[in-house]
Amino acid sequence: MIERAGIKRRSVYYLSDKNKIALQSLIQSKKSKIFSYQELSNMSKVFDVKPSSKEKSSLLLKKPHR
């Protein structure tokens, strides 16, 4: 089933069984590479994902510039 999540006036459509991948893609496509655990928590709630502490750390690691 196709789901829709609204984050900061932006709609994201994803398959319901791919919600974790959709969250990861949204984080990677974010312009600012700086954000908090609070923001990650809010985004996780929207996608109904509960990442473990290890996954949180890997999601928030600094990504190389393109």
Backbone torsions as a table, in degrees:
resi	resn	phi	psi	omega
1	MET	NA	141.7	178.8
2	ILE	-86.6	130.1	179.6
3	GLU	-112.0	161.0	176.1
4	ARG	-129.7	134.9	176.4
5	ALA	-125.5	136.4	178.3
6	GLY	-107.0	119.5	-179.9
7	ILE	-132.0	119.3	178.0
8	LYS	49.0	56.4	177.8
9	ARG	60.5	27.4	-179.7
10	ARG	-131.2	131.7	178.8
11	SER	-96.0	136.8	177.8
12	VAL	-124.0	125.8	178.6
13	TYR	-107.1	136.6	-177.6
14	TYR	-154.5	161.7	175.5
15	LEU	-77.8	140.6	-173.1
16	SER	-59.9	-30.6	179.6
17	ASP	-86.0	-1.1	-179.9
18	LYS	-114.7	29.9	-174.9
19	ASN	-66.6	-34.5	179.5
20	LYS	-68.1	-39.3	177.7
21	ILE	-66.9	-38.5	177.9
22	ALA	-63.6	-40.6	177.4
23	LEU	-62.8	-45.5	179.3
24	GLN	-61.6	-42.2	179.8
25	SER	-65.0	-40.1	179.2
26	LEU	-64.6	-41.3	179.0
27	ILE	-64.1	-42.8	-178.5
28	GLN	-69.3	-29.6	-178.1
29	SER	-86.6	-4.6	-179.2
30	LYS	-65.5	135.6	-177.9
31	LYS	-63.8	-49.8	-179.4
32	SER	-83.1	131.3	179.2
33	LYS	-89.6	3.1	-179.1
34	ILE	-109.6	119.4	169.8
35	PHE	-158.7	163.0	-168.5
36	SER	-96.9	171.2	173.8
37	TYR	-63.1	-31.9	178.4
38	GLN	-62.9	-45.1	178.7
39	GLU	-65.2	-40.2	176.5
40	LEU	-62.2	-40.3	178.9
41	SER	-62.4	-43.8	178.8
42	ASN	-63.7	-42.6	179.3
43	MET	-66.1	-37.8	179.3
44	SER	-63.8	-38.2	178.9
45	LYS	-65.1	-38.9	-179.8
46	VAL	-63.0	-40.3	-179.7
47	PHE	-89.9	1.2	-179.6
48	ASP	56.1	48.9	179.1
49	VAL	-121.2	137.7	176.0
50	LYS	-119.1	86.9	-178.4
51	PRO	-70.6	146.7	176.3
52	SER	-73.8	170.2	-179.1
53	SER	-62.9	-33.3	177.8
54	LYS	-66.2	-42.7	178.8
55	GLU	-66.8	-37.9	177.6
56	LYS	-60.2	-45.4	179.9
57	SER	-62.2	-43.2	-179.0
58	SER	-68.8	-32.7	178.6
59	LEU	-70.8	-32.6	-175.2
60	LEU	-94.0	-0.2	178.4
61	LEU	-63.0	148.0	-179.9
62	LYS	-65.4	130.3	-177.8
63	LYS	-99.2	147.6	-178.8
64	PRO	-67.8	148.8	177.4
65	HIS	-72.9	149.5	-179.1
66	ARG	-94.1	NA	NA
